Amino acid sequence: MRNKYSWGLYNDPHDPRLIVPKMNPMMGWTLNIAHRQARLGLAVMVIGGVVGVVASAFLH
């Protein structure tokens, strides 16, 4: 059985769950980055962050 965690991120395309417990369950939850909705959410957050930084540079 291979380790499904890489760089602290959970990656298992065969696991249907979007949100899974972290390696240490007492630390909370993480996204299954192999899940399509998680990849879409991460892309939206990155694009939103870039737009926020550019907008703050122009509005400051």
C-alpha positions as a Markdown table, in Angstrom:
| # | Residue | x | y | z |
|---|---|---|---|---|
| 1 | Met | 0.0 | 0.0 | 0.0 |
| 2 | Arg | 1.5 | 3.3 | -1.0 |
| 3 | Asn | 1.5 | 6.5 | 1.1 |
| 4 | Lys | -1.4 | 8.7 | -0.1 |
| 5 | Tyr | 0.1 | 11.8 | 1.4 |
| 6 | Ser | 2.7 | 13.9 | -0.5 |
| 7 | Trp | 4.1 | 17.1 | 0.9 |
| 8 | Gly | 1.3 | 17.1 | 3.5 |
| 9 | Leu | -1.4 | 16.9 | 0.8 |
| 10 | Tyr | -3.7 | 13.9 | 0.3 |
| 11 | Asn | -3.8 | 12.5 | -3.2 |
| 12 | Asp | -5.9 | 9.4 | -3.9 |
| 13 | Pro | -7.9 | 9.4 | -7.2 |
| 14 | His | -9.7 | 6.2 | -6.0 |
| 15 | Asp | -11.0 | 7.9 | -2.8 |
| 16 | Pro | -14.4 | 9.6 | -3.6 |
| 17 | Arg | -14.2 | 11.9 | -0.5 |
| 18 | Leu | -13.4 | 15.6 | -1.1 |
| 19 | Ile | -12.4 | 16.3 | 2.5 |
| 20 | Val | -10.3 | 13.7 | 4.5 |
| 21 | Pro | -8.7 | 13.6 | 7.9 |
| 22 | Lys | -5.0 | 14.7 | 8.0 |
| 23 | Met | -2.2 | 12.1 | 8.7 |
| 24 | Asn | -2.6 | 13.1 | 12.3 |
| 25 | Pro | -6.5 | 13.3 | 12.7 |
| 26 | Met | -6.1 | 15.6 | 15.7 |
| 27 | Met | -4.7 | 18.3 | 13.3 |
| 28 | Gly | -8.0 | 18.5 | 11.4 |
| 29 | Trp | -8.9 | 17.9 | 7.8 |
| 30 | Thr | -7.4 | 18.4 | 4.3 |
| 31 | Leu | -8.5 | 18.2 | 0.7 |
| 32 | Asn | -8.1 | 15.2 | -1.5 |
| 33 | Ile | -6.2 | 17.0 | -4.3 |
| 34 | Ala | -7.0 | 14.1 | -6.7 |
| 35 | His | -10.7 | 15.0 | -6.5 |
| 36 | Arg | -11.9 | 17.2 | -9.4 |
| 37 | Gln | -13.7 | 19.7 | -7.1 |
| 38 | Ala | -10.7 | 20.1 | -4.9 |
| 39 | Arg | -8.5 | 21.0 | -8.0 |
| 40 | Leu | -11.1 | 23.5 | -9.2 |
| 41 | Gly | -11.3 | 25.1 | -5.7 |
| 42 | Leu | -7.5 | 25.3 | -5.5 |
| 43 | Ala | -7.3 | 26.9 | -8.9 |
| 44 | Val | -10.0 | 29.5 | -7.9 |
| 45 | Met | -8.1 | 30.3 | -4.7 |
| 46 | Val | -4.8 | 30.8 | -6.6 |
| 47 | Ile | -6.4 | 33.0 | -9.3 |
| 48 | Gly | -8.3 | 34.9 | -6.6 |
| 49 | Gly | -5.1 | 35.5 | -4.7 |
| 50 | Val | -3.3 | 36.8 | -7.8 |
| 51 | Val | -6.2 | 39.1 | -8.7 |
| 52 | Gly | -6.2 | 40.4 | -5.1 |
| 53 | Val | -2.5 | 41.2 | -5.1 |
| 54 | Val | -2.7 | 42.9 | -8.5 |
| 55 | Ala | -5.8 | 44.9 | -7.5 |
| 56 | Ser | -4.3 | 46.0 | -4.2 |
| 57 | Ala | -1.2 | 47.2 | -6.1 |
| 58 | Phe | -3.4 | 49.4 | -8.3 |
| 59 | Leu | -5.7 | 50.6 | -5.5 |
| 60 | His | -3.0 | 51.5 | -3.1 |
